[in-house]
Amino acid sequence: MLRFIVQAIVTALGLWLSAKVVPGVDFTSTGSLVAAAVVLGLVNAIVRPLMVILTLPLTIVTLGLFLLVVNAAMIGLTAWFLGGFSVNGLWAGIGAAIVTGVVSWIAASLFGEGERAR
């Protein structure tokens, strides 16, 4: 449970930064940002694995770049579920996926998530 909370906080930070630097990504309040982070965590846990499997041939052909589209679709799906969080278009979703992914990567390297794998 603690890991989910920390991941939601990191995701909220990534979505907040996305809204600041990516045109077309916006949220109406801190509550909607936190809700978007939680919903995105659930979407990534439930829907994303299925999408990764279904799009595996495309991902292989594009040498993994299609995963950006999958991640953008998960962010778009989250925005579709929530009224206070919006992503306008595929490029905004891809930008948000890149920013959120970089923030998650930095947080994992700072807090040593890889340490647990040993």
N, C-alpha and C positions, 0 to 999 in steps of 0.2 A: 504494500500500500504506500509506503514511504517513497519507493522508487517511482510509482505512478505520479505522486504529488510533485516530486522533483522534476520529472519529465514534463509535467504540465506547466510548471513554472518556466522551465527552459523554453518550451514551445510558445508560451505566452510572450516571452521576451523576443523570440524570433518573429512571431507574428506582429508584435508591436514595432520592431525594427523594419519589418517588411512594409508596414503601413506608412512609415516615415520615409522610406527610400524608393519604394516601388509604386509608380503611378498606377492607379486602378485598384489598390488594396486599401481598405478603410474599415474602421470600426467606430461604433457610436459611443461606447462607454467602456470603462474598465471591466465592468461585469460581462459585457458581451465579448471582450477580449479573453477573459478567463474561461467563459463558456466555450468559445471557439477552440481554445487550447485543449480543454477536456474532450470536446466532441472530436477534434482532430486526433487525439490520442486513441479514442475508441474506434474511429474510422480506420486508423492505421493498424489497429490490432485485429479488426474484424474483416474489413473490405479489402485493404491493400494486399494481404497475402494472396487472396483469390485473383486480384487483378494482375499481380506479378506473374502468377502461374499462367493465366490466360494470355498474357502478352509476351511470354518468354521468347517465342520465335522472333518477334519484332525487336526485343531487347538484345538478343544475340546478334541480329543483323546490324543493328545500330551501335554495337559494341557498348551497350549499357546506357546510351544516351536517352533511350526511350523511357527509362525510369524517371527522368525529369518530368515527362508528360504524365506518367502515373502519379507521381507526387503532386503535380499541379492539379490533377483530377481529384485527388483526395482533399486538397485544400478547397477546390471548387465545390465538392460535395458538402464539405463542412459549411461553406458560405450559403449553400442552398438550404441547409437545415436551419440556419440561424438568421434571424432578421437583422441583427445588429452588426453583422460582419459581412463584408462584401468583397468580391473579387470580380473585376470587370474584364473578362477575356482570358484567353489562353496564355498570352504573354505575361499578363499580370500574375497569373497562377504559377507560371514557370519561374518568374522573378521571386515570388514569395517562397516557392519551394527551394530555390537556391539559397536565399537569405536564411530561411528557417533551418535548412540543412547545415549551413556553415555555422550558425549559432549553436546548433546541437553538437556539431563536431568539436567546436572550441570548448563547450561545456564538458564534453566527455573527456577531452584531453586535459582540461584543468582539474577536473574532479576525479580523474583516474578510473573511469568505468572499465577500461581495459585491464586494470589490475585484478579484477575479479575473475577474469577468464583464466588466469594462471592457476 
